[in-house]
Amino acid sequence: MSSEDIRVVLVDDDADTCETLSSLLQFDGYSVRVARTAQDAITAVSEYQPVCALLDLGLPDFDGCELSKRLRAAHGSELVLIAVTGRSGDKAHNEAMAAGVDHVLSKPLSQESLRRFFPPRT
């Protein structure tokens, strides 16, 4: 499988976060599409057909838990959903998992924590 085959949709309304995470993933050999809103994420996932979506839970149009539910309903269990949140505590984690998320990561993401899920492909 080539690196172009590993597509990731990165969903975050913060431009700096998008730029940093996208650069890290691309440097490690992944193909990345960025979405800044939940609605844009739905379109990006449908068009781009990624293997994984990294979802910020705090989005401007509707939250990442609602987005997770919609993506899970539309794309099933083949799409890996990873929530990324600045919220702390079990409540945020449990809400995300109940919404269909596979994993929850806390902000700020380090390169090491990102690489647990996305090892370098280069």
C-alpha positions as CSV (number, residue, x, y, z in Angstrom):
1,M,0.0,0.0,0.0
2,S,1.5,3.4,-1.0
3,S,1.3,6.5,1.2
4,E,-1.3,8.0,-1.1
5,D,-3.6,5.1,-0.1
6,I,-3.6,6.3,3.5
7,R,-6.0,9.2,3.5
8,V,-6.9,11.2,6.6
9,V,-9.5,14.0,7.0
10,L,-8.4,16.5,9.7
11,V,-11.3,18.5,11.2
12,D,-10.5,21.5,13.3
13,D,-11.7,25.1,13.3
14,D,-8.3,26.4,14.4
15,A,-6.0,27.2,11.5
16,D,-2.8,26.8,13.4
17,T,-3.8,23.3,14.6
18,C,-4.8,22.3,11.1
19,E,-1.5,23.5,9.7
20,T,0.6,21.8,12.4
21,L,-1.2,18.5,12.4
22,S,-1.5,18.4,8.6
23,S,2.2,19.1,8.2
24,L,3.1,16.3,10.7
25,L,0.9,13.8,9.0
26,Q,2.1,14.7,5.5
27,F,5.8,14.6,6.6
28,D,5.1,11.1,7.9
29,G,3.7,10.0,4.5
30,Y,-0.1,10.5,4.9
31,S,-2.4,12.2,2.5
32,V,-4.5,14.8,4.3
33,R,-7.6,16.9,3.6
34,V,-8.5,19.6,6.0
35,A,-12.1,20.6,7.0
36,R,-12.8,23.6,9.2
37,T,-16.4,22.9,10.0
38,A,-18.5,19.8,10.7
39,Q,-20.5,20.3,7.5
40,D,-17.3,20.6,5.5
41,A,-16.1,17.4,7.2
42,I,-19.1,15.5,6.0
43,T,-18.4,16.6,2.4
44,A,-14.7,15.9,2.7
45,V,-15.2,12.4,4.1
46,S,-17.8,11.6,1.4
47,E,-15.6,12.9,-1.5
48,Y,-12.1,11.9,-0.2
49,Q,-13.0,8.4,1.3
50,P,-10.4,8.5,4.1
51,V,-9.5,5.6,6.3
52,C,-9.5,7.9,9.3
53,A,-10.9,11.2,10.5
54,L,-9.4,13.3,13.3
55,L,-12.2,15.3,14.7
56,D,-12.1,18.3,17.0
57,L,-15.0,18.1,19.4
58,G,-15.5,21.9,19.6
59,L,-16.6,23.0,16.1
60,P,-18.5,26.1,15.2
61,D,-21.5,24.7,13.4
62,F,-22.2,21.5,15.4
63,D,-20.0,19.6,17.8
64,G,-17.7,16.7,17.1
65,C,-20.0,14.2,18.9
66,E,-22.9,15.0,16.5
67,L,-20.4,14.9,13.6
68,S,-19.2,11.5,14.8
69,K,-22.8,10.1,14.9
70,R,-23.5,11.4,11.4
71,L,-20.2,10.0,10.0
72,R,-20.7,6.7,11.7
73,A,-24.3,6.4,10.3
74,A,-23.1,7.3,6.8
75,H,-19.8,5.3,6.6
76,G,-20.1,2.5,9.2
77,S,-17.3,1.0,11.2
78,E,-14.7,1.0,8.4
79,L,-14.0,4.7,9.0
80,V,-11.8,5.2,12.1
81,L,-12.9,8.2,14.1
82,I,-10.4,9.8,16.5
83,A,-11.7,12.7,18.6
84,V,-9.3,15.4,19.6
85,T,-10.3,17.5,22.5
86,G,-9.1,20.2,24.8
87,R,-11.8,19.2,27.3
88,S,-10.5,17.2,30.2
89,G,-12.2,14.5,32.3
90,D,-14.1,11.4,31.7
91,K,-17.3,13.1,30.7
92,A,-15.9,14.4,27.4
93,H,-14.3,11.0,26.8
94,N,-17.5,9.1,27.5
95,E,-19.6,11.4,25.4
96,A,-17.3,11.0,22.4
97,M,-17.2,7.2,22.8
98,A,-21.0,7.0,23.0
99,A,-21.1,9.1,19.8
100,G,-19.2,6.4,17.9
101,V,-15.6,7.6,18.3
102,D,-12.9,4.9,18.3
103,H,-10.3,6.8,20.2
104,V,-10.0,10.1,22.1
105,L,-6.8,12.1,22.2
106,S,-6.2,15.2,24.4
107,K,-4.9,18.5,23.1
108,P,-2.3,19.6,22.7
109,L,-1.3,16.7,20.6
110,S,2.4,15.8,20.6
111,Q,4.1,14.2,17.7
112,E,4.6,11.0,19.8
113,S,0.8,10.7,20.6
114,L,0.0,11.3,17.0
115,R,2.5,8.7,15.9
116,R,0.9,6.0,18.1
117,F,-2.0,6.1,15.6
118,F,-0.1,7.2,12.5
119,P,3.4,5.7,12.4
120,P,5.8,7.2,9.9
121,R,5.3,5.7,6.4
122,T,8.4,7.3,4.8
